[in-house]
Amino acid sequence: MKFWALLAKVALAAVVLLAGLHRPAWTAEPPVFWDARERLAKPDLSTLQRLRFLTATDFPPFNYLDASGRLSGLHVDLARAICAELAIAEKCQIQALPWDELETALARGDGEAIIAGLAVTPQTRAKYAFSRPYLRLPARFIMAKDRVLTEPLARKLQGRRVGVVAGSAHEQLLRDAFAGVQVAAYDTPDALLADMKGAKIDAAFGDGMRFAAWLAAPDAADCCRFAGGPYLAPDYLGGGLAIAVMPANEDLAAAFDAALQQISAKGVFAELYLRYFPVGFY
């Protein structure tokens, strides 16, 4: 019993620490996760014959087909920015495939990298080398816009009904880090958001990126705002979005790291983020 109480306290402490990234609810620009003082070596890619990024078409706003059928999205523009930073734009290609064909295509050598939101997990780390994360996906609370609370939410939400998708990592995080709330578990995200809009719960807890898309959409009817956070909890939510390559291509992953660091330092990534996420999720 003492062990589980201690574990809950550790989880809460970790989440509150990460909530130090808190910014006003509608601030769009993402935090910078790269250390500008770190010197990342840029491997020699002069012998690279081709750099083909593999992506999908069904993950807007990261990768999708626009109204004219053109491959678009943050991942597409980020791949181009990486190629420009590495000065190999003439060698770069981007190919879209169905999601369930990406890993097979990479293993077959049809491309050199997957940039499509492939989760970084112990299982995928055993199969691929990854760049460092270029975007982390925080958990967020949303509340009715006239009832938004500020930190510390762990105390202020005590006894209040907070909705979350049942069986999700966000539910586990909510139960561990905000133990005093009344958890209302929903079968689907749509049901959760409908009750949030209808003021049937005091708050909703879930994926900040998906909440941002909903807040910006007509369906939300300007009902709600972010409250507190953001909460980055890798043990629950994963390490973020990264680029996958085959294990033999670790030098390519290192080159991506060097490029991503410079893209961040020059403000290019923030510009892309603002383009595709006008309502930021940090």
N, C-alpha and C positions, 0 to 999 in steps of 0.2 A: 504494500500500500504506500509506504514511504517512497519507494522507487518511482511509482507512477505519479505521485504528487510532485516529486523533484523533476521528473521528465516534463510535466506540464509547465512548471516554472521556467525550465530551460527553454522550452519552445516559445513561451510568451516573451522571455527576455530577448530571444533572437529576433522575433518579429518586431518588437518595439524598437530595437536598435536599427533595423532596416527602415522603420518608419521615419527615421531621421531624414530620409529623402523627400519628406512631405513638402508639397508646394501647393499654392492656391489651386482650387478645384478645376479651374479652366485653363491653367497654364499648359500650353501644348508642347513646349520644347522638352526633349528627353534629357535625363541626367547623363553625364559623361562617365562611362565606366572604364575608360582607358587612362593609364597614367602617362601623361605627356613626357615625363622625365625618363621613362623606361626606353632604353635603346633596343629596338627589335631589328635584328639583322634581316636584310632582304636577300634571300637566296638567289643565285644566278639562274635565270630562266632562259638564257640565250639558246639553249639546245631544245627548248620546248617547241614542238612542231605545231601544236594546237591546244587551245584551252576552250573546251566546250562545257558550258554550264548546262546541267539538266534541271528542268523545273516542271511544274504542272500548270494547269489552267483553271483550277477550281478552288483557289484559296485567296479570294480578294480580301483586302487590297494588295496582297503580297505578290500574287501571280494570277493573271486572268486574261481573258480576251476582251478587248474593249468593243464598243459598238461597231467599229469597222472591222473587227476580227483580228486586230493587231495585238500581239503579246505585250502585255503591260504589267505594271505593278512595281512595288518597292523592290522586290527581289531582282527584277529585270534591270531597273535603273542602278541598283547597287552592284550587280555584276558588271555593268558597263563602267561604273566608277572605279571598281577594282582594276579592271583592265587598263583604264586610263592611268591610274596611279602607278601601275607596274610597267607602263609604257609598252604594252603588248596588245594594244587595241586591234591591230591588224590580224592577230592570231586568235581572237576571241569569237566565240559563237555561243548562241543560246538556243537550246532546243526544248520544246514543250512535249511532254509525254503524259499519258494517264498516270495518276499517282502510283498505282500498283505495279507499274513497269519501271519505275525510276531505279530501284536498287538492282534489278536484273540488268538494266542497261549500263549502269556504272560498272558492275562486275564484269560485263562482257567487253568493256572498253569502248562503248559507244559515246562516252563522255568522260571528262576528267573530274567533275565535281557535281554534287547535288546541292542546289540552293532552292529549297522548297519547303522549309519548315520541318525537316526530319528531326524528330525528337532525339536529344542526347541522353541516352540511358545506358546502364551497364551493358545491356544487350547490344545496342548499336555501337558502343565503344569497342566491343570485342570484334566488330566487323570492319570498322572504319576509323580513320584518323579525322579529327575535327579541328576546324579553326577555333579560336576563342569565340565566345558568344558576341554577336553584334547587336543583339536586342534581347532584353530580359522581359518576361511577361509577368507583371505584378498582379497580385490579388488586390481587389478594391471593394470598399463598401459604397453603395449608393443609397441615398435617402431622399425623401420629399424635399423639394428645393426650399421650402419655408421652415424645414425642421432639421437642417443639416447641423450635425455636431462636429466639434473639433477634437483633436487628441487631448487626453488619452481615451480612446474609444473603449479600451478593455474595461475601464471603470464606468464610463458613461452609458454603455450598452447593457450593463448588468440588469437582468430581468426583462429585457426587451425582446420582442419576437424578431428574429433575423432569419430571412429565407436563404436557402442555398440548394444547389442541385444535389439530390440524394446520391450517395455512393461516389461522389467526386473527391478529388484531392482537396478541393476547397472546403468541402464539408469536414474532412479530417482536420485541416488547418484551423477552421473555425472552432471546432470542438476542443482542440488542444490549446490554442492560444487565447481564446475568448470564452473561457469555461463558464462564465456566469450568464451567458445569453440563453434565451429560449430558442432552440434551433427548430426551424420549420423546414423540413426537407421536402423538396418538390421533385416530381418525376422528370420534368423537362424544363429547360431554360425558358421556354415561352410561358409556361405556367407561372414560373417564378416572377418574370417581368410583368406579367399581367396583374398579379397581386401587388407587386410593388407600385405599379401605376395606379391601382385601385385603392392604395393606402390600407391594404389588409395586413401588411407587416410594417414594422418600424424601419427595417433596412433590408437590403439584399447584399449578399457577399458572393463574389465570384471573380471570373477572369476580367481584368481591367480592360483588355483590348476589346472583348465582346461587349462589355458594358459601354465603352466609348462609342462603338458603332451604333448601339441602340439609343444612347442619349442624343446622338446627332440625327437620328432618323425621325420621320414624322410620327411613327407609331408611339414614341415616347411622349409626344405632345408637351414637351418642355416641362415634364412633371418633376424631374429629379436632378440631383447633382451628386458628384463624388463627395465622399466624406472621409476624412482621415487618410492614412496611408501615403504612398503606396507600400505594399508589403511584398518583399522579395524573400521567398523561402525555398531555396533550391532543393532541400530534402523532401519537400512536398510537391513543388511545382516544376521541378527540373531546372536545368542550368540556363535555359534560354535558347535562342535560335542561333545555329552555327552552320557552317558549310562543311559538308562531308566529302572526303576523298578516300581512295583505297589506301590501306596501310603503307604500301610501298611509296606513296606520294606524300610523305610527311613534309618534304621540302616545299611542296606546293601549299600545304596547309600553313606552313610558317610564312610563306610569301603572302598569303591572304591576311595573316595577322598583321604583318608589317603594313600592308595596304590599308586595312581597316583602321589601324591606329591613326594613320595620316588622314584618312577620310574623315574620321571623327575630329581630329585636331583642326582641320581646315574648315569645319562647319558643314561639310558636304552631307554627312549623314543626317544632321539635324534638319537640313533643308529638305532632304528626301522624306524624313519622318513627318515634317509639317505638311508636306504636299499630300501625303496619303492618310494622315491622321489629323485632320483639322481640329477635332476634339481629342486632345492627348489623353493617354491613360496613365500618366505619371502624376 
